[in-house]
Amino acid sequence: MEFVLETKNINKYFEKPVEFHVLKDIFFGIEKGEFASIMGKSGSGKSTLLYILSTMDTDYTGELYLNNKLVTGQKRHELSKIRNKNIGFVFQFHYLLSEFSVLENVMLPAKKLAEKSLSEIEHDAMEKLRMLGIEKLAMQRASRISGGEKQRVAIARALINNPSILMGDEPTGNLDSHNSENVFSIFKRLKEEEGLSLLIVTHDEDFAKRTDRIIQMEDGRILN
Amino acid sequence: MINWKVILNIAKTHLLTKMKSTVTASLGVTFGIGAYITLVSFMTGLNEMLDSLILNQTPHIHIYNEIEPSEKQPIALYQEFEDAFNVVNSIKPKQSQKKIHNGLPILNYLKRDKKVYGATPQLRAQIFYLSGSIELGGNLVGVDIMEEAKLSNIGDYIVEGTAQDLKNSENGILLGAGLAKKMSLKKGDRVQVSTIKGDVFPLKIVGIYQSGIADIDNIQSYTNLKTIQRILGEAQNYITDINVKLYDINEATSMAKSFGQQFQVKATSINEANAQFETGSNIRNLITYAVSITLLIVAGFGIYNILNMLIYEKMKDIAILKATGFSGNDVQLIFMSQAMIIGAIGGIFGLIVGFVLSKLIDNVAFETEALPTITTYPINYNAWYYVIGISFALISTFVAGWLPSNKAKRIDPVRIIRGT
């Protein structure tokens, strides 16, 4: 069994306002092609864990492996590169750059990676948009499209560098049931057709039940 | 690796969507640099004009015999009073001649010196200009006029006639403009001069000389060296002054000192003679720079403000850029390049504005009795000021951009995204 993402004994403390042990001895791994979800009450530390896994939060003890390589302790700009290449991220709020067109938003991480030519990147981006059924919006300003569409653009952007894993912080939390369903089926399809690994933090029990595995968290511990 | 294309593209988009702020910030720089260029060109132009007004009439080194008391009075040589405290009342100047001893050999020696651009002999004499029964006191300076015209810009100050006219006439005179006015004389007329001894000579006015300094124009005239030697009844080696022009004006002081010791004469350099002009120029330059730097600092604060606001507005964008793999340095470069673009565009427009304003001032009529060669306000078009101007613009925008962009670099994306 091969892990895309693996943690060993991760602990994290918040210092402010009072010292607080947020994450306690976290051991777990995401297999290749697995669609996992993290559930738990708010304050259980699930988002905190996700941001550590995303490499954006470096203030923890323990070890984090991505594709069997140790990530913990790397320099910030190295982490930026790792994020750029290996991790796609979808947030609860869409967070697109509002002055840029939809296509440019999707292309931006690939331009930063700079492994392909501009025309290839553009082709890839159009491909992703087409896969998500929003290719018509490519030239629209990102501020001019609906919430459900924005979330799909964000997914396209997360996928542009063909990452090893897609992470989501309540990606459906701000969407109506129709759009939530839409996003779920996109995730499902990505897993089945592309073999993508996914790790989604969610409050939505229906959403979580349909994933391969539910990781339950409570008081900073993984229960199962 | 820095991906400039992506960074500049983001910077460009930010600047274009915030057109108003961009224009305001650039205008601040444009105003600062434009004012600097205009001020410094005008001020230094004026400085140069004022300096040249005086300095062009002052040789780099002036050699002459000073009438002064002996440094060692005879009693100091008397051994019996060696240990005594001697008091000498009413010391008189030492009896000496006005002419420079061995003037012509010294002149030849100076002309062969490699550091000397040229040396001209002069004979300054006190005379009276006679107009009917009225006697006007004044100077008559005998010069080698062609040599003089080559070394100094005396030619600029001959308002009627030419230097050649003087050279060609045996008993010609370039009459001071003030004198000509007082005595109602014009070119072609004759004027009688009398020496201190009382000999009267008629001279023909071949031109009018106007230096712009009334005190000189009212008393001083020029004639050929030979003419005045004849008037005074002196030999051809009788000269009272030697004016030396050097290749490098900065060596004037040290060379004047060595000439003075070598020839046992008084030698003063231009720096000693005109120290106050240097001071004036320096202070005017200081004011120019103080005003310009103030303007640029104000422009810098404008840029700082606008970038700061932009960064607060773009907090989420910065977080998302970082989340998708842009490093802190990339983010800093995005905002730094915005600052530098504002600085460069504002600076270049500032240079253009400064140049146009200088041109305008350059064409404004400025005519004055005192300055016969000047018709418009003087402007100094020195390319260095433009280099300094654009450097100022870039440095001040760099500093103004550094602080906010450094803040953007350190923004923690997790905090922004989680909204804590």
Interface residues (C-beta under 8 A of the other chain):
Chain A: S47 Y51 S54 M56 D57 R76 H77 S80 K81 R83 N84 K85 F89 F91 Y95 L96 L97 S98 E99 F100 L108 P109 K111 K112 L113 A114 R157 N161 D169
Chain B: M1 N3 K5 V6 N9 T13 H14 T17 K316 D317 A319 I320 L321 K322 A323 T324 G325 F326 S327 G328 N329 D330 P413 V414 I417 R418
